[in-house]
Amino acid sequence: MMTTYLIRCFFRANGFILCFLLISCAVKAQQKLNVAVAGLTHDHVYLIMNSYQKAEVNIIGIAENNPELVKRFKDRYKIPDSIFYNNLTDLLKKEKPDVVLAYNAISEHLAVVEAAAPLGISVMVEKPLAITVKQAERMAELAAQYKVHILTNYETTWYSSNQELYKDVKEANTIGALRKIIVHDGHQGPKEIGVSAEFLSWLTDPNQNGGGALVDFGCYGANLMTWLMDGKAPISVSAITHQIKKDVYPNVDDDATILLEYPSATGIIEASWNWPFSIKDMEVFGANGYMQAVNDKTLRLKNNGKDEYKIYQAKTSKPIYSNHLSYLSAVLKGEINPVNDLSSLSNNLIVVKILAAAKKSAQTGKKVILK
C-alpha cells in the first residue's frame, strides 16, 4: 500500500512540474512579438532575421515585391511561402501583427505608417524617421490620430556605453553642465564595405534616402544630442558637405560636418563615408570633466584637475534597453512611455528638422535658424 501511495505521489508531483513547464513555455511563446516586416532592401533586416532564426521573435508576414530578394531570404532562413506578400496592405488584410518593422527606403516609411496606423498597428522604422519634415509631421499626425507608436531604431540606442554616459551626465551630474558634444559616425563607404546592391541603390539616391553621409550617419549625432539636450531643438544649424568620391557617389554627399547651436552648449556632428575604419563614438565635455563613449561598451572619463583618464567597461543595460525587440515589447505593453527616448517620435521629429536644416545650410552656405 505504501509503495502504491509513493508511486502516486511521484506521478502527481512530476505531473505538476511537467504542467508548470508547459505553461511556462506557453507564456514565454506568447511574450514573443508577432511582427510584420515591410521590405527587405535595408541590410539591417538581417538583424531581425537572425532573431527569427534564434526563435526570439515571430515573423508572421513579409511584404516584398522583389522576387530575387524573396528567394534569397526564403532559401537562407527557411521561410515558408505563406508569409510572403507583394505589399503591406495585402499582408495587413490577412494578419494583425503587434508591430510593423520597416526595412525599406527612408522615402517609403510614410507609406508604411499610412498602411498600419489606421488599423491600430504601431511601426518601428530604421533610422532616420523620414526624408523630409513634411513626411515626418504627417507620420506624427497619424500616430496621434490612431493612437499608435511610431518609433525609430538606431544601433547606438542599444549601446550600454551610451546608456551609462547618459545616466552619469544627466542624473549623477558627473561632469557638470554640458558645454560641447562631439559625435563621430562613419566608415569607408557603403560600397567599400560591401552592402547589398539593393541597399546601395537607394542609399545613394537623394530622392529615396534624402542625402548621403549627412543623412545616413548625421542622424546618429542629431539623435544623441537631442536626447542629451532634454528633447530641445538647437537654435541654429550650420553644415558643410563634400563629394570626395564623385565617381563612386555622384548624386549625394559622402562627408558632412554639422554644427548645432544651443543656448549654453555646442554640438558637432561628423559623418563620413570616407574614413579608414568604422567608428561610432561620442565625446561629451562638461563644466567639470569629460566623458567619451568609445564604442558600444567602453567609456573614458576625466574629471577636472586629474591628469589621467579612467577607462572602464559600461554596466550591462537594463533588459528593456538591451535591444529593439525588448524595448518594443515594453512600449507596446505600456511598461515604459517613450517620451524623450532615443527611439521616440518627439526626438526623431527634431532629428529630421536638424537634417533638413543641415542640407539647406550646406547648399546655401548660411546658418539656418530653427523655428
N, C-alpha and C positions, 0 to 999 in steps of 0.2 A: 504493500500500500504506500509506504514511504517513498519507494522508488518511483512509482507512478506519479505521485504528487510532485516529486522533484522534477520529473520529466516535463510535466505540465507547466510548472513554474518557469522552467528553462525556455520552453517554446513561447510562453506568454511574454517573457522578458525580451527575448530576441525578436519576437514579432513586433513588439512595441518599438524596439530600436530600428528595425527594418522600416516600419511605418514612418518613424521620425525622419529617417534618412531620405525616404521617398518624398515626404512633404518638404523637407529642406531643399532637395534638388528641384522640386517643382517651383518653390518660391524663388529660388535662385534663377531658374529659367525665366520666370515671369519678370524678374527685375531687369533682365537684359532688354535694351532698347530695340524696338522694331523700327527700322529706318528704311527710307526710300532714298535711292541715290539718283541725283539729277546730273547726268553727264559723266563721261569717263575721260575727258580730254585733259583734265588737270592732273599732273603727276602725283599730287598729294593724295589722290584716290587710293594709291597703293597702301596708305596707312590704314584706311578703313577696311580694305580687302584683307590685310594681314590680321586685323582684329576679327574679321569674319572667319578666317581660317582657324584662329585660336578659339572660336566659339564664344567670343566676348560680346558679340552683337548679332542681331538677326537682321539680315538684309532681305526685305520682303518684296522689293521691286527695284529695278534699274531702268532708267529712261535714257536710251542712247540710240541714235539713228545711223551711226556709222557701223556698217556690217563688219568691217575689219576689226574695229575695236571690240565689238560684241564677241566675235570669235576668239580674239586674243584673251579676253578676260574669262570667257566661258571655259576655254581649254585650260588656262593656267590655274583657275581657282575652282574648277569642277562645279560650275554654277548651272543649275537646270534652266532649260529654255523658258520655262513657265514664268520666270520672274523678270524677263526682259520685255520692255515696251519701247515703241518708237518715240513716244513723247510722254511727258509728265502728266498731261491731262488724262490720257487714257489709263495710265498707271493708277492715278488717284480715283478714277471711277471704280476700280476693282479693289483697291487696297486702302486702308486707313492707318498709315504709319504714325508712330509717336512724333516723328520729326522727319523733315526732308533735308538731306545733306547735299549741297550743290558743289559739284566738281566740274564746272564748265567755265567758259569765258566770263570775265567780270561783267561784260556788257549784257550777259544773259541772266544775271542774278535777279533783276526786277521781274522778268517773266516767270521765274521760279516762285517768287513771292506771290505774284498775281494768281498763279495756279493753286498754291497751297493755302494762303491766308483765308480766302473766303470759305474754305472747308474747315477752318479752325485748327489748321496744322502749322506748327512753328517751323522755322527754317534756320539752318546754320550754313553760311556761305564761307568759302575760303577767302582770305584777305585779298584786297580790301573789299569793303561793302559794295561799292558801286564805282562807275567811271565818271559820273557827273553828280553835282549837288542835287540837280532836279530829280535824278533817278533815286538817290538816297532818300530825299524827302518824301517821294512817293511811297517808298518802301515803309517809311515811318508812319505815313498816313494809314496804310493798310494794316500795319501792326496795331495801331490804336483802334481802328475801326472794328477789327475782328478779334481783338484781344489775344494776339499771339506774340510769341517771342521771335525777333529777328536778330540773330547773333552772328558774330564774325570770328572765324578761327585763325589764330596766329600760332606758329610754332613756339614763339618766345613766351606766350602766355603760360605755358606749362613748364618753364624753366624754374627749378627750385631756387636758383640764384636770384632771379628777378623778384620772386615772391618774398624771399627773405630780405632783399635790399629794400623793398617797399615798406615792410614792417619796421625795419631798423630806421629808415629815413622818416616815415610818416607817423609811426606810433611811438618808437623809442627815442626819436629825435637825436639819433646817434651823431650826426654831423652838423646839426643846426639847420637854419633856414636855407632852402635851396637857392643857389646862385647861378649854376650852369650845369646843363645836362648835355652830354655828347653821346650820340648813338651811331655806331658803325654797323652797317648791314650790307653784305655783298659777297660776290665770288668772282670767278674768272669770266663768267658769262654763261647764259643758258645753253647756247650751242656748244661752247667749250666743255661744259661738264656733262654733255650728252643727254639732255632732256629729250623726251619723245617728240617725234615730228609733229604730232597733233597738238601737243602743248606749245611747242615753239611757234607754230603757225599763228596762234592768236596772241601769244605772249609778246610778240614783236609787231603786232598790228595795233596802232594807236586807236582805231575805232572799236577794238574788242577788249583791249587791256587798259586803254586810257593814257598810255605812255610806255616808257621803257623802264630803266632802272629807277627813275624818280618814283614811279608808282609801285613797281614790283618790290623794291626794298625801302623806299622812302616811307611807306605806310607803317612799317615797324616802329620807326622812331616817332612818328606822329602819334601812334597808338600809345606807346610807353610814356611819352611826355604828357599827353592829355591825362593819363592815369595819375602820374606824379603831381600834376598841377590841379588835382581835385576836380577834373572834368571841365575845367575852364579853357576856352579857346584863347589863342595868343592874340595880342593886339595887332600884330602885323606879321607878314611872311615875305621873305626875300629868298631868291633862289638863282643859282646858275647851273646850267647843264652843258654837257659836252657830247659830241659824237666822235669818240676816239677811233672806233672801228666802223666807219661808214660803210665799208664794203660788206661787213657782216650784219650790221643793224642799220640799214639805210633809212628806215622810217621812224625810228624812235631814238631818244637819248640813251646813252649807255653809262653815264656818270652824272651824278647830281649832288649838289650841296645846298641844303635848305637851312635858313636862319629864322628862328621863331623868337619874337619879342614878347615877353611877359612883363607885368608891372615891376617885378623885382628879380627877374631871372631871365636867362637866355638859353634857348635850345638850339643845338646844332645837329643836323641830321646829315650823315654822309652815306650815300647809297651808290653802289657801283657794280657794273658788270666787267670791271677792268682790273680787279685786284689779283695778286698772285696766289691767293688762297681764300678759302671761305671764312667769313667772320660774322658773328652776331654778338656784339658786346655793348655795354652801356657804362658810361662814366658819369658820376654824379658828384659835383662839388658843392659843399655846404659852407656855411659861415665858419664852422669849427672843424671841418675834416673832409675826407674824400672817400668815396666807395666806388668800386667797379665790379660789375657782374662780368667776369672774364669770359665765361662760357655758360653752359646750362647748369653747371654745378659749382663752379669755383667763384669765390669772392675775394676781393682785395680791399683792405681798409687801412687808412692812415689818418690818425687824429692830429689835431693841431698841437704842435710842439714836439711830436715824436718823429724820430729820424727814419725809422724802419716801417715797412708795410707789414701788416698781418695778412697772410694768405691762408684761407681755410675753405673747407667744403660746406656748402649750404645744407641745412637740415632738410630732411625729406618733407616735401609739401604735404598738406592735408590731402586725403584721397580725392576730395572734390576738385582740387586744383592740380591733380596729377596728370590728367589728360582730358581731351574734349568730350569723351563719352561719359566719364564720371560727372563732369561739370554739367553737361546737358541733362543727364538724369536728375541731378539735384535741382536744376532750374525748373524742369518740367513738373517735378513733384512739389514745387513751391518751397523747397528747403532753403533756398537762397534767392535773394532778389538782386538781379544783376544791374544795380543802379549805375555804378561807375566802374564796373569790372572791365577788364581789357576786351572782353567779348561783347560788351553791352552796346545796344543801339545808340545810346546817347554819346558814348565815347566815339563810336565809329562814324556818326554824322559829322563830328568835328574833324575826324581824320580826313574824310572826303573833302571837306571845306579847305583844310590845310593843303592837300594835294592839288586841288583846283587853283588855289591862290599861288602855289609854287609854280605851277605850269604857266600861269599868267605872268608872274614875275620874271621867269626865265625868258619868256617871249618878248616882253616889253623892256626888260632891264630896269624895272622900277619896283619899289616896295609896294606890296598890296596890303591895304588896311582891311581887317576883317570886321564886319559889322555884327 
